[in-house]
Amino acid sequence: MKARLARAAAPKPETPPEPEVPTAEEPNAADAPLMEAGDPVAVRRLLLDLAKELANAESQADTIEVMARLDDYVAEIMEAAQG
């Protein structure tokens, strides 16, 4: 009997709160802009160039330098994807 009372009186372990999930709606396929056929080989080459630069980075500073040029890669990839 004492054991049951002790268990009932013991504080329950706290469960961590659920992480908040962003509620932004994803655009569906009908709302997404249509892309014209581009050059997948050029896009692949640009992504491989980025991967090579990151792999060759010898320090955190080198990695940051590569990532600082990410907008340039995105612009080039978008151009290649649009044809």
HELIX and SHEET records of a PDB file:
HELIX    1   1 LYS A    2  ALA A    9  1                                   8    
HELIX    2   2 PRO A   40  ASN A   56  1                                  17    
HELIX    3   3 GLN A   60  ALA A   68  1                                   9    
HELIX    4   4 LEU A   70  GLN A   82  1                                  13    
END                                                                             
